[in-house]
Amino acid sequence: MPYAYTNGIDTFYEETGQGPPVVLIHGHSLNLRMWQYQVPALLQAGYRVVRYDVRGHGRSAAPAQGYTWENHAADLADLLTCLDVESAHLVGLSMGGGIALQFVLDSPQRVLSLGLIDSTLPGFTYSDEFTHQVEELVRVVRAEGPGPAFRHLWLAHPFFDGLRAYPERFALLEEMVRTFPAADYHRGAIPPGYSSAIADRLGEIAAPAVVMVGEQDIPDFRLIADILAASLPNAHLSVFSGCGHVPPLEQPDAFNEALIAFLREVSAGPLQTDTERING
């Protein structure tokens, strides 16, 4: 089985293809299986594709501690080193976008471009409504375990409303979520008082970036997309019409086309920093 020892843990990964490396970083509570519709398209387009289970997810180790953004970025740095990847295009959904942002701040020379999909933004102040939802999820995980919490609260969240229209794809998401151990929800998983300064450092990121967001994602993440597009010096905004929080699963064909077009544009020359509306 393809495991790499990264930053003190065993990380499960899959690698295939030849060409410029593209690293796919999944969202919170999911795993590398969420990218199953992207891998064939990227291979056909001539890319080397690396996807992995973030610590605490899928088949990677779930330690009791070590869930800061810096930890996640260090895991990725070691994985790339193990695979002899000097630099790569990073594509991250939600939490994966936050990991990509931390990584590019820590190791800018190793990032060819950023694909930030309905990305989180560490250091952003979320709405009271979303903050309360997360706090309630943490409370139920600690009181009843991850099974009931994620079954009754997380899978019912508006994040996934758009995906419910596609039962087979929603079933895939449900399978991933149901196996999530939620080790990062327990006390001590993150140091007390820990905070991130990523939101204040976006102007330092020179890598070309595409910021992708579902038009029907919740307001917090649509606002984050606008902030990222306005604050990153070399960013392009793509809005997916009729789409929620998970474009790679909700609109895989439109998403793949937009991502590959961006990757090719990065290789061709300066990025156009306008806003694009995509009808899936």
Helices and strands as residue ranges (DSSP letters): E 3-6, E 9-16, E 21-25, G 32-35, H 39-44, E 48-52, H 69-82, E 88-93, H 95-106, G 108-110, E 111-117, H 128-144, H 146-149, I 150-154, G 158-160, G 162-165, H 167-178, G 183-185, G 198-200, G 202-204, E 209-214, H 219-231, E 235-241, H 247-250, H 252-268, E 275-279
